[in-house]
Amino acid sequence: MAHVSSAPDDLGRIEGGSTFVQATPAFSPLYQQIKGLLLQRLQAGEWKPGEVIPSEMELAARFKVSQGTVRKAIDELAAENLLVRRQGKGTFVGTHAEQHVRYRFLKLMPDAGDLDTEGPAQRRILECKRVRASAEVARALALRTGDAVLQVKRVLSFASESGFVPTILEDLWLPGGPFKGLTIERMAGFRGPTYALFETEFGVRMVRAEEKIRAVNPDAEQCELLGVEGHTPLLSVERIAYTYNDTPMELRRGLYRTDTHHYRNELS
């Protein structure tokens, strides 16, 4: 009978000849159990972002299940952008540095063309400072009120016929421990996406996010930073981004101009 490996490494064991996986309901399909084990290995850092993982055959031998079971588990992780299949090369850990993943959480699209033709945003980091978490920030990041967090404020500008236009004003809050050492200089000097910076320099990979969206009017400071009038409607987007195991790692509040851009989401 198919079963998962009893090795402590794989967090599974055999009891009474039947399959048992720690913290996994007995009714969970076998491929879901394998998916859970793969997620645990990803969370533990056994395979880093951008690295190839063992082949389906190797994983099937490791977990003592069929290749089809492993393939189904990998298919789900690939659909969630946690793994990436490359024809003839293998399966790799997804990374925000990859072209098809880097805009995964950015839903603001230009009215003309797309994000690739528009090119990367020009980032202006206004501040990056260590502060004490307010009750609201602490609640969002599963911290205690007063815990240390990094607060970042920045403006993202996108290319237009008249030059770069400030389009997004963002405030980010990050837990102080995992992001110790983050500075304005490190953020400004990194050429790739911010989430790729978090991956490569801090070992934090954002795997999913939740957003709340509403329409607002800007205050005087926001008008100045975005170059708009006070009566201009803006899209307010509040996002909580999570790493593995549903651990919140970022609270982000953005104000989006929508005179040349629109918010686009695909529903399925």
NORJOMO-V974452 format. One record per residue. N is the residue number from 1. RES is the residue in one small letter. SS is DSSP state (helix for helix, strand for strand, loop for the rest). PHI is phi in radians with two decimals (999 if undefined). OMEGA is omega in whole degrees, -180 to 180 (NA if undefined). Layout:
N_RES_SS_PHI_OMEGA ; N_RES_SS_PHI_OMEGA
This chain:
1_m_loop_999_180 ; 2_a_loop_-1.13_178 ; 3_h_loop_-2.66_178 ; 4_v_loop_-1.64_-177 ; 5_s_loop_-1.08_178 ; 6_s_loop_-1.55_-180 ; 7_a_loop_-1.10_179 ; 8_p_helix_-0.99_178 ; 9_d_helix_-0.89_-172 ; 10_d_helix_-1.69_174 ; 11_l_loop_1.01_176 ; 12_g_strand_-2.29_176 ; 13_r_strand_-2.68_-178 ; 14_i_strand_-1.79_177 ; 15_e_strand_-2.25_177 ; 16_g_loop_1.04_176 ; 17_g_loop_1.41_180 ; 18_s_strand_-1.97_-178 ; 19_t_strand_-1.27_174 ; 20_f_strand_-2.47_177 ; 21_v_strand_-2.16_-179 ; 22_q_loop_-0.96_174 ; 23_a_loop_1.08_179 ; 24_t_loop_-2.08_180 ; 25_p_loop_-1.01_-177 ; 26_a_loop_-1.08_-176 ; 27_f_loop_-1.51_-179 ; 28_s_loop_-1.16_178 ; 29_p_loop_-0.98_-175 ; 30_l_helix_-1.03_-179 ; 31_y_helix_-1.15_176 ; 32_q_helix_-1.20_176 ; 33_q_helix_-1.13_178 ; 34_i_helix_-1.17_176 ; 35_k_helix_-1.02_179 ; 36_g_helix_-1.09_178 ; 37_l_helix_-1.16_178 ; 38_l_helix_-1.12_177 ; 39_l_helix_-1.08_179 ; 40_q_helix_-1.11_179 ; 41_r_helix_-1.19_177 ; 42_l_helix_-1.14_-180 ; 43_q_helix_-1.12_-179 ; 44_a_helix_-1.30_178 ; 45_g_loop_1.47_179 ; 46_e_loop_-1.07_175 ; 47_w_loop_-2.11_-176 ; 48_k_loop_-1.50_176 ; 49_p_loop_-0.93_-180 ; 50_g_loop_1.59_-179 ; 51_e_loop_-1.52_177 ; 52_v_strand_-1.38_176 ; 53_i_loop_-1.69_178 ; 54_p_loop_-1.00_-180 ; 55_s_loop_-1.18_178 ; 56_e_helix_-1.03_180 ; 57_m_helix_-1.12_180 ; 58_e_helix_-1.14_180 ; 59_l_helix_-1.20_177 ; 60_a_helix_-1.08_178 ; 61_a_helix_-1.19_-179 ; 62_r_helix_-1.09_-177 ; 63_f_helix_-1.64_179 ; 64_k_loop_1.02_175 ; 65_v_loop_-2.32_180 ; 66_s_loop_-1.35_176 ; 67_q_helix_-1.10_180 ; 68_g_helix_-1.10_178 ; 69_t_helix_-1.16_178 ; 70_v_helix_-1.09_-178 ; 71_r_helix_-1.06_-179 ; 72_k_helix_-1.15_178 ; 73_a_helix_-1.14_180 ; 74_i_helix_-1.18_178 ; 75_d_helix_-1.00_180 ; 76_e_helix_-1.16_179 ; 77_l_helix_-1.18_177 ; 78_a_helix_-1.24_178 ; 79_a_helix_-1.12_179 ; 80_e_loop_-1.62_179 ; 81_n_loop_1.16_177 ; 82_l_loop_-1.48_174 ; 83_l_strand_-2.20_-179 ; 84_v_strand_-2.29_176 ; 85_r_strand_-1.50_175 ; 86_r_strand_-2.21_-175 ; 87_q_loop_-0.95_177 ; 88_g_loop_1.38_-177 ; 89_k_loop_-2.07_-180 ; 90_g_strand_2.11_-180 ; 91_t_strand_-1.99_-174 ; 92_f_strand_-2.08_174 ; 93_v_strand_-1.24_-180 ; 94_g_loop_-1.09_178 ; 95_t_loop_-2.48_179 ; 96_h_loop_-1.23_177 ; 97_a_loop_-1.37_-179 ; 98_e_loop_-1.34_-174 ; 99_q_helix_-0.98_-174 ; 100_h_helix_-1.39_-179 ; 101_v_helix_-1.85_-170 ; 102_r_helix_-1.07_179 ; 103_y_loop_-1.79_-173 ; 104_r_loop_-1.03_-177 ; 105_f_loop_-1.76_179 ; 106_l_loop_-1.71_-175 ; 107_k_loop_-1.82_179 ; 108_l_strand_-1.50_-175 ; 109_m_strand_-1.94_176 ; 110_p_strand_-1.21_178 ; 111_d_loop_-1.14_178 ; 112_a_loop_-1.94_179 ; 113_g_loop_1.38_178 ; 114_d_loop_-2.48_-176 ; 115_l_helix_-1.11_-180 ; 116_d_helix_-1.19_-180 ; 117_t_helix_-1.29_179 ; 118_e_helix_-1.22_-180 ; 119_g_loop_1.53_-178 ; 120_p_loop_-1.17_179 ; 121_a_loop_-1.29_171 ; 122_q_strand_-1.57_-173 ; 123_r_strand_-1.83_176 ; 124_r_strand_-2.07_-179 ; 125_i_strand_-1.50_-178 ; 126_l_strand_-1.48_178 ; 127_e_strand_-2.80_174 ; 128_c_strand_-2.60_-173 ; 129_k_strand_-2.40_178 ; 130_r_strand_-1.61_-178 ; 131_v_strand_-2.35_175 ; 132_r_strand_-1.59_-177 ; 133_a_loop_-1.20_171 ; 134_s_loop_-1.23_179 ; 135_a_helix_-1.04_-178 ; 136_e_helix_-1.18_179 ; 137_v_helix_-1.15_-180 ; 138_a_helix_-1.05_180 ; 139_r_helix_-1.11_-179 ; 140_a_helix_-1.16_-176 ; 141_l_loop_-1.77_179 ; 142_a_loop_0.99_177 ; 143_l_loop_-1.97_173 ; 144_r_loop_-1.73_177 ; 145_t_loop_-0.97_-179 ; 146_g_loop_1.68_176 ; 147_d_loop_-1.10_-179 ; 148_a_strand_-1.27_174 ; 149_v_strand_-2.36_172 ; 150_l_strand_-1.66_176 ; 151_q_strand_-1.97_-178 ; 152_v_strand_-2.12_173 ; 153_k_strand_-2.15_-179 ; 154_r_strand_-2.66_176 ; 155_v_strand_-2.10_176 ; 156_l_strand_-1.86_180 ; 157_s_strand_-2.03_-179 ; 158_f_strand_-2.03_-177 ; 159_a_strand_-1.19_174 ; 160_s_strand_-2.46_-180 ; 161_e_loop_-1.09_-179 ; 162_s_loop_-1.72_-178 ; 163_g_strand_1.94_-179 ; 164_f_strand_-1.36_-178 ; 165_v_strand_-1.99_177 ; 166_p_strand_-1.07_-171 ; 167_t_strand_-2.15_-178 ; 168_i_strand_-2.26_172 ; 169_l_strand_-1.97_-174 ; 170_e_strand_-2.22_166 ; 171_d_strand_-2.04_179 ; 172_l_strand_-2.10_172 ; 173_w_strand_-2.15_-177 ; 174_l_strand_-2.24_178 ; 175_p_strand_-1.03_-173 ; 176_g_loop_-1.12_-177 ; 177_g_loop_-1.06_-178 ; 178_p_loop_-1.09_-175 ; 179_f_loop_-1.93_177 ; 180_k_loop_-1.05_180 ; 181_g_loop_1.71_177 ; 182_l_loop_-1.27_-179 ; 183_t_loop_-2.32_174 ; 184_i_helix_-0.99_-177 ; 185_e_helix_-1.09_-180 ; 186_r_helix_-1.18_180 ; 187_m_helix_-1.21_-178 ; 188_a_helix_-1.23_-177 ; 189_g_helix_-1.45_-178 ; 190_f_loop_-1.46_-173 ; 191_r_loop_-1.53_-178 ; 192_g_loop_-1.62_178 ; 193_p_loop_-1.08_-179 ; 194_t_helix_-1.05_-180 ; 195_y_helix_-1.17_174 ; 196_a_helix_-1.23_174 ; 197_l_helix_-1.06_180 ; 198_f_helix_-1.07_180 ; 199_e_helix_-1.18_-169 ; 200_t_helix_-1.33_-175 ; 201_e_helix_-1.84_-178 ; 202_f_helix_-2.21_177 ; 203_g_loop_1.17_-179 ; 204_v_loop_-1.99_179 ; 205_r_loop_-1.92_177 ; 206_m_loop_-1.41_-176 ; 207_v_loop_-1.94_175 ; 208_r_strand_-2.77_-179 ; 209_a_strand_-2.60_173 ; 210_e_strand_-2.11_-178 ; 211_e_strand_-2.26_169 ; 212_k_strand_-2.12_-174 ; 213_i_strand_-2.21_175 ; 214_r_strand_-2.65_177 ; 215_a_strand_-1.65_-179 ; 216_v_strand_-2.46_169 ; 217_n_strand_-1.84_-177 ; 218_p_loop_-1.36_172 ; 219_d_loop_-1.54_-174 ; 220_a_helix_-1.08_-180 ; 221_e_helix_-1.13_-180 ; 222_q_helix_-1.15_176 ; 223_c_helix_-1.05_-178 ; 224_e_helix_-1.15_-177 ; 225_l_helix_-1.23_-179 ; 226_l_helix_-1.73_179 ; 227_g_loop_1.18_-179 ; 228_v_loop_-2.22_176 ; 229_e_loop_-1.51_-177 ; 230_g_loop_-1.11_-179 ; 231_h_loop_-1.56_-178 ; 232_t_loop_-1.29_177 ; 233_p_strand_-1.26_178 ; 234_l_strand_-2.12_176 ; 235_l_strand_-1.66_178 ; 236_s_strand_-1.68_-178 ; 237_v_strand_-2.14_176 ; 238_e_strand_-1.85_-175 ; 239_r_strand_-2.18_167 ; 240_i_strand_-1.99_-179 ; 241_a_strand_-1.83_-175 ; 242_y_strand_-2.06_169 ; 243_t_strand_-1.66_-180 ; 244_y_helix_-1.00_178 ; 245_n_helix_1.13_177 ; 246_d_helix_0.97_177 ; 247_t_strand_-1.59_-180 ; 248_p_strand_-1.19_-177 ; 249_m_strand_-2.23_180 ; 250_e_strand_-2.74_166 ; 251_l_strand_-1.94_-177 ; 252_r_strand_-2.27_175 ; 253_r_strand_-2.10_-177 ; 254_g_strand_-2.14_171 ; 255_l_strand_-1.95_-175 ; 256_y_strand_-1.95_168 ; 257_r_loop_-1.34_-179 ; 258_t_loop_-2.19_177 ; 259_d_loop_-1.34_178 ; 260_t_loop_-2.17_-178 ; 261_h_strand_-2.34_176 ; 262_h_strand_-2.47_178 ; 263_y_strand_-1.53_-176 ; 264_r_loop_-2.22_177 ; 265_n_loop_-2.35_177 ; 266_e_loop_-1.79_-179 ; 267_l_loop_-1.94_179 ; 268_s_loop_-2.55_NA
